[in-house]
Amino acid sequence: MEKIIKPCEVKKQINDKHIKFYDKILDILEFILDEYSRELIRADLEFLEMPKNSVAVLDFLVSSIGKIQKGQRLALGLDEDKFENIEPQINIVEGLSKEKI
């Protein structure tokens, strides 16, 4: 007898794999960023003397982290949540005069 897999179960399995994948990539990027920052510190560069390729590497790392965050949020369904506005409602009364109070 063949087991029937429900689409919601498949979706959960795939999302779980994506989450693990993004977590692993984030760990790798954290390692790269840590090592790269140590290398920059050892190079003892002045901020204005920083090579353009160093700035490009940092930009790439930040961009990659943003993409991972977006993928994780999508896989976790965080952007699907509708947030309830819990701020108090402010009513504006027009024509109110200080003398009438």
Salt bridges, closest charged atoms under 4 A:
ASP16 OD2 - LYS12 NZ 3.00
GLU35 OE2 - ARG38 NH1 2.70
ASP79 OD1 - ARG73 NE 2.84
